[in-house]
Amino acid sequence: GPNLSSSSMAKGLYPLAKASDVKAANATNHTD
């Protein structure tokens, strides 16, 4: 149902967002 779809999307998107944050943090540290 919709709940399963939502859960799947959240599980897929949140790690991507976290990876993006890590990349941004690494880029900031690298240029600093």
Biopython code that builds the backbone (N, CA, C, O; Angstrom):
import numpy as np
from Bio.PDB.StructureBuilder import StructureBuilder

atoms = [
    (1, "GLY", "N", (0.804, -1.208, 0.000)),
    (1, "GLY", "CA", (0.000, 0.000, 0.000)),
    (1, "GLY", "C", (0.841, 1.264, 0.000)),
    (1, "GLY", "O", (2.066, 1.179, -0.082)),
    (2, "PRO", "N", (0.224, 2.427, 0.088)),
    (2, "PRO", "CA", (0.932, 3.715, 0.076)),
    (2, "PRO", "C", (1.967, 3.816, 1.194)),
    (2, "PRO", "O", (3.027, 4.419, 1.027)),
    (3, "ASN", "N", (1.638, 3.214, 2.340)),
    (3, "ASN", "CA", (2.575, 3.285, 3.461)),
    (3, "ASN", "C", (3.886, 2.581, 3.133)),
    (3, "ASN", "O", (4.966, 3.070, 3.466)),
    (4, "LEU", "N", (3.781, 1.434, 2.479)),
    (4, "LEU", "CA", (4.993, 0.706, 2.097)),
    (4, "LEU", "C", (5.807, 1.526, 1.105)),
    (4, "LEU", "O", (7.032, 1.593, 1.200)),
    (5, "SER", "N", (5.113, 2.153, 0.147)),
    (5, "SER", "CA", (5.801, 2.973, -0.845)),
    (5, "SER", "C", (6.508, 4.143, -0.160)),
    (5, "SER", "O", (7.665, 4.446, -0.451)),
    (6, "SER", "N", (5.792, 4.787, 0.749)),
    (6, "SER", "CA", (6.366, 5.927, 1.458)),
    (6, "SER", "C", (7.585, 5.497, 2.247)),
    (6, "SER", "O", (8.609, 6.181, 2.249)),
    (7, "SER", "N", (7.471, 4.363, 2.914)),
    (7, "SER", "CA", (8.569, 3.865, 3.726)),
    (7, "SER", "C", (9.773, 3.567, 2.845)),
    (7, "SER", "O", (10.906, 3.905, 3.190)),
    (8, "SER", "N", (9.522, 2.936, 1.711)),
    (8, "SER", "CA", (10.605, 2.604, 0.791)),
    (8, "SER", "C", (11.291, 3.873, 0.296)),
    (8, "SER", "O", (12.519, 3.945, 0.242)),
    (9, "MET", "N", (10.492, 4.865, -0.061)),
    (9, "MET", "CA", (11.049, 6.120, -0.565)),
    (9, "MET", "C", (11.874, 6.805, 0.519)),
    (9, "MET", "O", (12.966, 7.306, 0.254)),
    (10, "ALA", "N", (11.349, 6.824, 1.733)),
    (10, "ALA", "CA", (12.067, 7.454, 2.835)),
    (10, "ALA", "C", (13.385, 6.744, 3.069)),
    (10, "ALA", "O", (14.421, 7.383, 3.256)),
    (11, "LYS", "N", (13.341, 5.416, 3.057)),
    (11, "LYS", "CA", (14.567, 4.649, 3.287)),
    (11, "LYS", "C", (15.576, 4.888, 2.178)),
    (11, "LYS", "O", (16.784, 4.852, 2.414)),
    (12, "GLY", "N", (15.082, 5.136, 0.957)),
    (12, "GLY", "CA", (15.983, 5.385, -0.165)),
    (12, "GLY", "C", (16.512, 6.807, -0.172)),
    (12, "GLY", "O", (17.668, 7.043, -0.523)),
    (13, "LEU", "N", (15.658, 7.767, 0.221)),
    (13, "LEU", "CA", (16.032, 9.172, 0.112)),
    (13, "LEU", "C", (16.876, 9.654, 1.284)),
    (13, "LEU", "O", (17.799, 10.447, 1.100)),
    (14, "TYR", "N", (16.568, 9.182, 2.487)),
    (14, "TYR", "CA", (17.308, 9.675, 3.649)),
    (14, "TYR", "C", (18.798, 9.339, 3.590)),
    (14, "TYR", "O", (19.622, 10.210, 3.869)),
    (15, "PRO", "N", (19.173, 8.104, 3.235)),
    (15, "PRO", "CA", (20.607, 7.819, 3.095)),
    (15, "PRO", "C", (21.258, 8.694, 2.030)),
    (15, "PRO", "O", (22.411, 9.100, 2.176)),
    (16, "LEU", "N", (20.520, 8.985, 0.959)),
    (16, "LEU", "CA", (21.062, 9.850, -0.091)),
    (16, "LEU", "C", (21.298, 11.248, 0.459)),
    (16, "LEU", "O", (22.322, 11.871, 0.179)),
    (17, "ALA", "N", (20.342, 11.736, 1.244)),
    (17, "ALA", "CA", (20.480, 13.069, 1.837)),
    (17, "ALA", "C", (21.669, 13.085, 2.787)),
    (17, "ALA", "O", (22.439, 14.046, 2.819)),
    (18, "LYS", "N", (21.811, 12.009, 3.562)),
    (18, "LYS", "CA", (22.936, 11.930, 4.501)),
    (18, "LYS", "C", (24.255, 11.925, 3.736)),
    (18, "LYS", "O", (25.196, 12.624, 4.111)),
    (19, "ALA", "N", (24.323, 11.142, 2.670)),
    (19, "ALA", "CA", (25.544, 11.077, 1.862)),
    (19, "ALA", "C", (25.858, 12.449, 1.281)),
    (19, "ALA", "O", (27.018, 12.853, 1.202)),
    (20, "SER", "N", (24.804, 13.162, 0.875)),
    (20, "SER", "CA", (24.979, 14.497, 0.315)),
    (20, "SER", "C", (25.548, 15.433, 1.377)),
    (20, "SER", "O", (26.444, 16.229, 1.097)),
    (21, "ASP", "N", (25.022, 15.332, 2.598)),
    (21, "ASP", "CA", (25.512, 16.169, 3.700)),
    (21, "ASP", "C", (26.976, 15.860, 3.981)),
    (21, "ASP", "O", (27.782, 16.765, 4.195)),
    (22, "VAL", "N", (27.310, 14.579, 3.978)),
    (22, "VAL", "CA", (28.701, 14.174, 4.237)),
    (22, "VAL", "C", (29.614, 14.725, 3.155)),
    (22, "VAL", "O", (30.699, 15.230, 3.445)),
    (23, "LYS", "N", (29.168, 14.626, 1.895)),
    (23, "LYS", "CA", (29.978, 15.145, 0.790)),
    (23, "LYS", "C", (30.175, 16.644, 0.941)),
    (23, "LYS", "O", (31.271, 17.158, 0.713)),
    (24, "ALA", "N", (29.112, 17.348, 1.327)),
    (24, "ALA", "CA", (29.194, 18.798, 1.502)),
    (24, "ALA", "C", (30.159, 19.132, 2.639)),
    (24, "ALA", "O", (30.959, 20.062, 2.537)),
    (25, "ALA", "N", (30.072, 18.363, 3.716)),
    (25, "ALA", "CA", (30.948, 18.601, 4.859)),
    (25, "ALA", "C", (32.397, 18.329, 4.465)),
    (25, "ALA", "O", (33.302, 19.078, 4.834)),
    (26, "ASN", "N", (32.605, 17.260, 3.719)),
    (26, "ASN", "CA", (33.959, 16.922, 3.276)),
    (26, "ASN", "C", (34.505, 18.000, 2.348)),
    (26, "ASN", "O", (35.676, 18.369, 2.438)),
    (27, "ALA", "N", (33.666, 18.499, 1.468)),
    (27, "ALA", "CA", (34.086, 19.544, 0.540)),
    (27, "ALA", "C", (34.451, 20.803, 1.312)),
    (27, "ALA", "O", (35.437, 21.470, 1.000)),
    (28, "THR", "N", (33.645, 21.122, 2.326)),
    (28, "THR", "CA", (33.910, 22.313, 3.134)),
    (28, "THR", "C", (35.229, 22.160, 3.880)),
    (28, "THR", "O", (36.040, 23.085, 3.928)),
    (29, "ASN", "N", (35.432, 20.979, 4.462)),
    (29, "ASN", "CA", (36.674, 20.733, 5.190)),
    (29, "ASN", "C", (37.866, 20.758, 4.249)),
    (29, "ASN", "O", (38.947, 21.221, 4.613)),
    (30, "HIS", "N", (37.665, 20.260, 3.044)),
    (30, "HIS", "CA", (38.764, 20.164, 2.082)),
    (30, "HIS", "C", (39.206, 21.544, 1.618)),
    (30, "HIS", "O", (40.399, 21.793, 1.443)),
    (31, "THR", "N", (38.231, 22.453, 1.415)),
    (31, "THR", "CA", (38.559, 23.786, 0.912)),
    (31, "THR", "C", (38.997, 24.699, 2.050)),
    (31, "THR", "O", (39.647, 25.716, 1.809)),
    (32, "ASP", "N", (38.658, 24.357, 3.259)),
    (32, "ASP", "CA", (38.965, 25.226, 4.390)),
    (32, "ASP", "C", (40.465, 25.220, 4.673)),
    (32, "ASP", "O", (40.923, 25.896, 5.594)),
]
sb = StructureBuilder()
sb.init_structure("model")
sb.init_model(0)
sb.init_chain("A")
sb.init_seg("    ")
for serial, (resi, resn, name, xyz) in enumerate(atoms, 1):
    if name == "N":
        sb.init_residue(resn, " ", resi, " ")
    sb.init_atom(name, np.array(xyz, "f"), 0.0, 1.0, " ", f" {name:<3s}", serial, name[0])
structure = sb.get_structure()
